[in-house]
Amino acid sequence: MADTIKLRSDDNHSVVTIYKGELISYQLMGVEVMHQKGDPGWGSTEIEMFPIIGATAANDFSVQTAKGEAKLDQHGILRGMEYLPMQEERSKASFYKTYKANTEVKNPKFPEKSTQQYMHWPYDFQFTKIFDLTNGSLTIYFEIKSEDGMPFMLGFHPAFKIYSKNPILRTGNTLVSLDEVLEVGSSAFLLEECKELVLENNDSLIVNLKTKGFRHMMLWSEVNNMVCIEPITFYPSSVSIPQLHKGFDYSSEYEKYQVTISPLLL
């Protein structure tokens, strides 16, 4: 499988581009849905946050587990590993990462943005990511295989392109403006118990997100041309950094989560 692959919907209206397991483009009738690398705001289009969500530097990059102390930088060890290809079809592709307990992984934030050179985690796991493109949506599945009782958090961190001067983020009867997201800053705007959200770009583009398995969503941006809409199992700013381990779920050996992105042109 090549580093860059394209998925196409049956009606040929949607094209998804994936680079080494990262979604870098989702176009509907030629209109880009995702934030683009190189545009102001963030240097990625999406990442996964696993097995922790949130910053760790203030606790000497340490996270407490039943098997001892782990050394993890912000959002965990997964971002320091490369995806390997599993399967590629016209509208579907899958990738995986396998980790052996206590293996040192080089921190991609070191040395420019972090003093922690290597990360490690005291549990084995395999993390699988599956992209499934249909005529109306892209569903991304996350599957986690690990030993029973492994602690973990999971977050998905995609960034979406904003075309409007006054975009609205809507969930149920709650409306959130981009200004409100910007005001919260790095801790991110929490939407508690949120499983579905709509990004309204005025009269140009609507993007609907639906999730399964995740508990909440949080919203983050520092610019007015993109916004990150992040499904999460735990909101890290609800505890102090040394208490981050209190946000862990515990594995039953196999866990599955999904996010469906459904864009609509107006």
C-alpha angles and dihedrals in degrees: 000000000000120000090248121044134172127216120202130198120234092253091048090232094113129055124183122194120203125188116195091331096316121116103232101164140021113179126185112194088339095308114124116231100181132069110256127232108251094032117112117277112041137013096226138053096216144343138180120242109217145188088354136021121214142024125319105176094099089060095049088264090291127140123186121234136166088256094052137270121339124202109222135157125214113320095003143267102304094081089061093058129078124236119239119210121251108169140355128193133157094277104009137062136167136198136181144199123204123199129192115210116267094006110147114240120193112245110238089207092061127134103357097049105013142038093212107095100183135028130203139181126199098226137071118237144162118213118197126191122195127189117201117182122195131173092272108027152011117236120196117197124198119199123187124194117186144132117297111274099020109155116233149151124207130204133167115212112195122163122215130206117246119212099171132078089220110030119178128213110207131191117167107309093339119103121191123189124211088243089061091052092049091050093057091055126182097356089065129226111278123221101189119215089359118157101163134037137171125211109206116200095189109252099344115061140002121196121194122197123195125179140193124198096013119104105205144006129227128198126215138175140141096191138048098238099066143024131197115224105194125190108207141178091213137020106228097201089066090079137036115265095253087055095051091116089070088076095063125124116202124236125241088200095268127048130173130195133172142196123194119199114197117181124192127191116218 
